[in-house]
């Protein structure tokens, strides 16, 4: 059963546990004056993937993700290019080596 908070015209503040199906109180339990239900914001915080903050992010968040993805791709492309350049220089070195004298003497 939920707990409801009420405030009367005379300033009394009280909480009462009532069923949802019961009608709201109309009189103060202390002085009999008319009461108003006090509303509060709920104390619920949704965290983790699958909730509003992560699913529907701001445009700033999207820009940050795009930038980090492109930075990662740029680094990966640079590494691939460095590997290809290294292979080319290695193959050029092996082709420019003179033949060994032992290879010439095949008798």
C-alpha positions in Angstrom: 0.0 0.0 0.0 1.4 3.4 -0.8 2.0 6.2 1.7 0.4 9.5 0.9 1.4 12.9 2.4 -1.3 15.4 3.3 -1.2 19.1 4.5 -4.1 20.8 6.2 -5.1 24.5 6.1 -3.7 24.9 9.6 -0.2 23.7 8.6 -0.3 20.2 9.9 1.7 17.8 7.8 1.1 14.0 8.1 1.5 10.8 6.2 -1.0 8.0 5.9 -1.0 4.6 4.4 -4.0 3.9 2.2 -5.0 1.6 -0.6 -5.0 3.0 -4.1 -8.7 2.1 -4.4 -9.7 4.2 -1.3 -10.9 7.7 -1.9 -8.4 10.5 -0.8 -8.7 12.1 2.6 -10.6 15.3 2.9 -10.2 16.2 6.6 -7.1 16.6 8.8 -6.6 13.8 11.4 -5.5 16.3 14.1 -7.8 19.3 13.7 -10.5 18.3 11.1 -9.6 21.1 8.6 -9.6 20.4 4.9 -6.5 18.8 3.5 -4.5 18.8 0.2 -2.4 15.9 -1.0 1.3 16.8 -1.2 2.9 15.6 -4.4 6.6 14.8 -4.7 8.8 13.8 -7.6 9.5 10.1 -7.7 12.9 8.8 -6.4 13.6 6.6 -9.4 16.8 6.7 -11.4 17.2 4.6 -14.5 20.8 3.7 -15.1 22.5 1.4 -17.6 22.1 0.6 -21.2 18.6 0.5 -22.6 17.3 3.6 -20.8 16.8 7.2 -22.0 20.2 8.6 -21.3 22.0 6.1 -23.4 19.4 5.4 -26.1 18.4 9.0 -26.9 21.6 10.9 -26.4 22.2 14.5 -27.4 23.7 15.6 -30.7 26.9 16.4 -28.7 27.2 12.8 -27.6 26.7 11.6 -31.2 29.5 14.0 -32.4 31.8 12.6 -29.7 31.1 9.0 -30.7 31.6 9.8 -34.4 34.9 11.6 -33.7 36.3 8.8 -31.6 35.3 6.3 -34.3 37.0 8.3 -37.0 40.1 8.8 -34.8 40.3 5.1 -34.3 39.9 4.5 -38.1 42.6 7.1 -38.9 45.0 5.4 -36.5 44.2 1.9 -37.9 44.6 3.2 -41.5 48.0 4.7 -40.5 49.1 1.4 -39.0 48.1 -0.5 -42.2 49.9 2.0 -44.4 53.1 1.6 -42.2 52.9 -2.2 -42.5 52.5 -1.9 -46.3 55.4 0.5 -46.6 57.6 -1.8 -44.4 56.7 -4.8 -46.7 57.6 -2.8 -49.8 61.0 -1.8 -48.4 61.8 -5.3 -47.2 61.0 -6.8 -50.6 63.0 -4.1 -52.3 66.0 -4.9 -50.1 65.8 -8.6 -50.9 65.6 -8.0 -54.6 68.6 -5.6 -54.6 70.9 -8.1 -52.8 73.6 -9.5 -55.1 73.6 -13.2 -55.6 75.9 -15.1 -53.3 79.1 -16.7 -54.8 77.9 -20.1 -53.5 74.8 -19.8 -55.7 76.9 -19.2 -58.8 78.9 -22.4 -58.3 76.4 -25.1 -59.0 78.5 -28.0 -60.2 
